[in-house]
Amino acid sequence: MKKINFIYKIILLILLFMLNGCGQQSEIDRMLYVHVMGVDIVDDKYEVYVQIINLESKGGKSDNSSGGGGEQAIVGKGRGETVMDAIFNLYEASQRKIFWGHLSSVIFSERFLKEKGIEGIRKVVEMVGRNRETRYTIWMLGTTSKIQDLLTTFPTLNLSPIFTKLGDPIENYRQSSLVMPISLNHFIYNLTEPGGTVKIPLIRSIENYWHGDKTSEGTLIVDGYIFIDKDGFKGLLKDENMAGLKWFQPQADRVYLCLCREDQAPIFLVFDDIKIKTKPQVKNDRATFTINISVKGVVEELNQNVSKQFINEEAAKQIKEEIKRTYKKGLEMEADVYQLSEILYRNDPKAWKRLGFDKKFLLTEDSIQSIKVDAHIMESEKVKLEKMKIFNEK
């Protein structure tokens, strides 16, 4: 029995010496973590930017009572004939291993989308998709700004760069549902579906929004869309020209509307319940669409004494105007902003192909046959629907 135990001990000792443990693994505090990647094209060369976050910076580690030190992040740039060539050019200048598992978003420059189109997008998506460290839930963005300016714009109050629209756009979207974020998996899905058009949020850096004791800090704002389909870059919409798109977001939490007319005081509304139904009809070798929208919300600011019926009618009228304006702007750049072609394909794929939607842009101003909007303002839980009498008014 003693001899058997002795043999077991010898075998166990040999096995212990054979174990490698984590000897070939990189220490987590000795790697460089990519948070954002930006892609541009200059003189027909790919330029890849990466924002490397400092996990020791303030806001970066919750267990560091001192808040950490050093820069919040640093930006690197590689240049090459292809995306991977540019990335390996960046590797050459890196002092440590670059880890892609924390990649949160990819930014395309407008110039890149115009010059490289679908083929350029495919190369970037392929690089991200083939990398075993990345995920398909990263955010896709476009910009007309310099990518380096975006990646060196950090959040206020010394928060980590993780807490920006580049790393967590959903948090802000829940409060103001203007421009809907899009993840990589939905980006691929929309772009590869027959009749699909992708709208990428347009991000830029602006100044003079936030002020400290001695400084004025820049911030990131998402206020537009870039449109892409199988033919490549179509154009972009911003400001009032894209206002109609916010009503095509059934999952939106807070969509605001200002009833701002020259002949009346402004009324601000917020809608949190949007239902939309788009129905295609094919007749005489022509496709038309009817759009029915139902919205429910509350009054956030009331500067005049008006009835609920008046607000509902004015809101429905303005929503309809916004939808028409955005659709018309989309026609000017031959972009299917409301995904009407895809809706027709899903309802009647044979008609979609027979009419030629798979070959060219066929939408016209008359393609939308009717738009019906039903707006319903509910009584506020806190204040009834009337102008508040806080001060004695004359």
N, C-alpha and C positions, 0 to 999 in steps of 0.2 A: 504493500500500500504506500509506504514511504517512497519507494522507487517511482511509482506512478505519479505522485504529487511532485516529486523532483523534476520529472520529465515535463509535466504541465507548466511548471515555473520557468523552465528553460525555453519552452515554446512561446510562452507569454512575453518573456524578455526579448526574444528575437523579433516578435511581432511589433513590440514597442519601438524598436530601433528602425523597423521598416516603415513606420508611419511618418508621413511628411507634414501632417497637420495643415496649417495655413501658411506654410513657408513660401509658397509661390503666389499668395494673394497680396494685393496692395493694401497698405494701411490706409484706412478711410481718411485720416487727417493729413495724408501725404499725397492726395490726388487733387486735381483741378476739376471743378464741377461746372459743366456748361449749363447755363440757365436759359439762354436765348441764342438762336442762330439767325443771322441775317444773310441774305444772298443778293448780290448786285452784279452787274456786268459793266466793265469799263474797258474800252478799246478791245472788245471781243475777248476779254479775259474774265474768268469768273473770280469774284471777290467774295470770300466767306468771312463773316464776322462772328465772333463768339463772345458772349458776355459770361465771364467766369465769376461766380459769386464767392464772396468771402464768408464762410460759415461762422467766423469769429466776430463779424461786425455786429453792431448794435441791431437788435431785432433778429439776428440770424440764428442765435442759439438761446433758447429759453432758460437753459440751466446755467448760463453764465451770468452771475450776479453783477459782475463789473460791466457787463454790456459789450465786452470785447473791444477790439481796437483795429486800427488800420482802415484801408479803403473798403467801401461796401462791395465794390466789384471792380473788375478790370476788363478791358475789351482787347481782344486780339484779332488780327486780320491775316488771312492767308490768300494767296493769289495763284491761279493756275489755269491750265487749259480746260479742265473739267472741275466739277464740284469736288471730287475726291482728290484731285491734284492740288486744289487750293487747300483742302483740309490737311493733307500730308505736308504741304509747305508750312502750315501753321504748327504741325507737330515738331518740325525741325527746330523751331524757335522755342518750344515748350521745355521747361526744366523738369516737369513731372508728367505722369500719365494724365491724359485728359479723359474724364469719365462723362458719358453721354446719358446716363440713366436718369438724370434730373432735368433733361431738356424739357422746357415748358412750352415754347412757342418758336415758330419759324416766321421770319419776316421777308417778304419779297419786295424789292424796290419796283416802282412803276416802270423804270427803264428796263429792268430785267424781264418783266412780264411782256413788255412791248416787243423787245428784240428777240427773246428766246421762246416766248409763247408756250404752247403745250409741251414741246420737246424739252424745254428748260425745266418746266415744272416736273415733268416725269423723272428727270435725272435727280432732282432734289428729293422727291418722294421716294424714289428707289433707294437712294442713299440712306434716308431715314428708316425706311421699311426693312432694309437688309441688316441694319445694325442691331445686333441682339440686345443692346442695352436700352434702346429707345422704345417708346410706346406709341400706339395709334391714337392716343387721347390728347396729344399736344395741340396747341392752338395755331391756327393759320392766320396771318395778317399781311397786309400790304401797306406801302407807304410812299409818299412823294417827298418825304424828308430824307436827310442824310441818315443812313442807318447808324453810324457812329454816334450821332447826336441823340438818337433814341436810346441807345444802350448805355449812354452816360447820363441819362436823366433818371434820378433816383427819387424814391418817395419821400414825403415830408416826415418830420419828427424822427429822423434817423432810423426809419423802419428798414427792414431787409428789402432788397430788390425783388424778392419773391412776391411781396405784397404790392404789385402794380398790375396794370392792365395787361402786361406781358406775361405775368405768371398766374394771375387769378382774376380774369375778366368777369366771371360769373357773379362775384360778390357785388360789384358795382352795377351790373346789368339787372340784378334783382331790384335795385332801387330806382333805376332809370333805364327802362327797356327801350332804348332808341336803336342801337345797332347790335344785332344778335351775333355773339361769337360763333365760330365754326371750328370744330376739331378736325384732325387729320382724317379720321375714318369717315366722317360725313362729307368732307371735302372730296375724298376719292369717290365715294358713293355718288354724289351729285354730278361730278364731272364725267363719270363713266356711264351713267344712265342715259338711254336714248332721249334726246331732247333736253338734257340737263344743262342748266346754267348755274354757275357758282358765283356767289357774291362774298367777297372777302372783306372783312372789316378794314377800314382805312385808318391808320394810326399816325399821329404826329406829335411833335414836342412843341409846347407853347410856353411863353413867359408871362410874368405878372399876374399869376392867379393866386399864389401863396407867398406870404411875406413873413420873414422872421424879424428879429431885432435889428439886424444889420444887413440882411441879405434878402434877395428876391429869388425864389426857387422856381425852376421850370417844372413842368408836369406833363404827363402824357394824356392825350385826349383821343377818343375814337369818335369820329363825326362824319363818316361816309362809307361808301362801298366801292370796291373795284369788281367789275364783272368779267367773267371768263367763261367761255364755252369751248366746244370741241375745235373751233377755229382759232382759239387763242384769246388775246386781250381784246375786250370790246370797248371799255371806257370806265369812267367813274362818275358817281353821283354824290353830291354833298348838300348840306343845308336843306332849304325848302324843296329842292329838287328830288330828294330821297324820302320826303316825309310820308309818302304813301306806303312805303315798305313796312313801316312799324305796325300797320294794321293787318299784316299777313304773318303775324307771330302769335299763334294760339297759346303758346307756352309763356308769353310775356307776363311779368308780374305787375309792372307799373308803366303804363304808357300815358304820357301827359299830352294835353291839348289846350292851347290858348285860343279862346274866342276873342281874338284881338282885331277889332275893326275900327276904322277911323271915326265912325259916328257913334261909338259906344265905349263905355269903360270895359277893360279886359276882365274876362272870367277864366279862371284856370281849373281844368278838370283833370282827373287821373282815373284811368280805366285799368281794371285788373282782371277783367273777364272778357275775352275776345273769342268769338266763334265765327269761322269763315267757311263758306262752301262755294266752290267754283265748279260750275257745271258746263261741260262742252256740248255743243250741238253741231252736227254735220248735215248740211242741206245744200243741194245743188253744187256739189264739189267745193264747198266752202265751209270752213270751221268758224264758229262764233262761240262766245263764252258769256255766261251770266254769273255775276258775283253777288253773293248775299253775305252781308256782315252784320253781326249782332255784337254790341259792346255794352258793358255795364260798368259804372264807375261812380265816383263821388265828386263833389265840388271841393276844391282845396282853397280857392280864393274867389270871393264874390264881391264885386265892387258896385253892384247895382241891384235894385229890387226887381227881379223878373220871375216869371213862373217857371216851374219845372218843364212844362211843355215847350216854352220858348227855348230853354237850354237844350233840350233833346233835339228840337228841330234844327237849331243852329249848329249843334255838334255834328249831326248827321250830314248836314249840308257841307260843312267844312271837311269832314272826313272824305266825302265823295270827291270834293275838289282836289284834295291832296292825292288821292289814288289816281285820278285822271292826269294830273300834272306829272307825276312820277312815270306813269305809263308812257306818256307822250315823250318825255326825255329819253326813256329807254328805246323808243322807236328810232329816235334820231341817231343812236349809235348801234342800232340793230341788236339790242340786248333784250332777251326775254326776262324782264325783271320779275315777273310774277309766276314764272315757271308754267306758263299756259301750254306750251308745247309738250312738256312732260305729262301734264294732266290729261291732255288729249291722248297721248300714247298709252297711258294706263287705263283709260276708259275704252278706247277703240284703236288698238295698235294697227289694224288693217287700214283704217281710214287715215291714220297718221302717216303711214307709208305711201298710201295711194295718192294723197294730196301733195306729197313731196316735202313734208316737214323734216325728213331725214337728210335732205340735200341742201335746202336753203332756208333763209329767214322769210316766213310768209305772213307774219303778223302785220296788221295795219291798224289805223286808228279806229276802224269800224269792227275790228275783231271782237272787242268787248261790246256786246249787244246791250247790256244793262248792268247797272251797279245799284244795288239796294242796300241802304244802311239803316239799321234800327239801333238808335242810341237810347240808353235808359239810365238816367241819373237817379240814384237811390238817396234817401234821406241820410244825412251823416249821423253817426252814432253820438257825436258830441254836440253838434250845433245844427239846428233846423235850417232848412233851405230859405234863408233870408239874410239880408245884409245885417251884420252884427252891429249892435248899438253900444259900442264901448264908451264913446264920448258923446257929449251932448251936441247934436248937430243942429245947426240953424236951418 
